[in-house]
Amino acid sequence: MTLLDDLWDFSDPDLSESRFREALADDRFERSEVLTQIARTYSLRGRYPEARHLLSEAERHPHSNRASVRILLEIGRCHNSAGEKQHARCLFVQAWQAALDLREDALAVDSAHMVAITHSGDPSLEWNRRALALAEASLDPRARRWMASLHNNLGWVYHDDYRDYPRALVHFERSLAARAAQGDPEAVRIARWAVARCLRSLGRHDQALEEQQRLLDEGGAGDGYVHEEIAECLVALGRETEADPYFRQAYDLLSADPWFSQNEPDRLARLQLASR
């Protein structure tokens, strides 16, 4: 891997794009590889035609084997975002094998985790475990940083696909520990939310509510997911009247999120009904 990855701020694709645009003039970086990352900033903003155009340009230019892996990954992400999971999966598997051949552990882990995303159930577990095993064994710190995300992903597979909440909690707690070691406050906050969400599924409603309330008090007033969870915990505890304002706030915040509206219509409908 190169310094190219250090230019990323995934919370700000616009800023990331400007950094990568500047990198095009920096001879430390390969043009085609930089183009793949600019394309990714477009994908993150839902600008898929522009992303595909840049990836086509990256393919046309002479490029290294590592850039080829990135091209496969980013084309795959475009297809996955468009709901073309089978096509995306084939590209991710190609990227995985190519990255392994190059001993680019971080890219291989990224590829395997994307294969897992195109699956559910057992195949998703298998690919997440494969990615985790490589991350744990790697000497590349960029590959090892993936462990937090992979434990989170495994937690959600066990939670959503298997309803195996005790095992899910183990992975969410490992993800939280890894995030804490990395020292990213926002990532730690999200990991804490996932632990608390799983506690609710385990019926440990008082603990879940206490943690979600802490997250709210620590600056989560603008987080619709925290409001939603507080409301759901209060309902589970038989405190429906107290839940009403949290449902309303959750609906106001999450209905304004295009991703949530598109991917979680049932949850949004519940929030709308509960917020009346």
Secondary structure, DSSP 4 states (H G I P E B T S, - for coil): --GGGGG--TT-HHHHHHHHHHHTT-TTS-HHHHHHHHHHHHHHTT-HHHHHHHHHHHHHS---HHHHHHHHHHHHHHHHHTT-HHHHHHHHHHHHHHHHHHT-HHHHHHHHHHHHHT--HHHHHHHHHHHHHHHHH-S-HHHHTHHHHHHHHHHHIIIIIS--HHHHHHHHHHHHHHHHHHT-HHHHHHHHHHHHHHHHHTT-HHHHHHHHHHHHHTT-TT-HHHHHHHHHHHHHTT-HHHHHHHHHHHHHHHTT-HHHHHH-HHHHHHHHHHT-
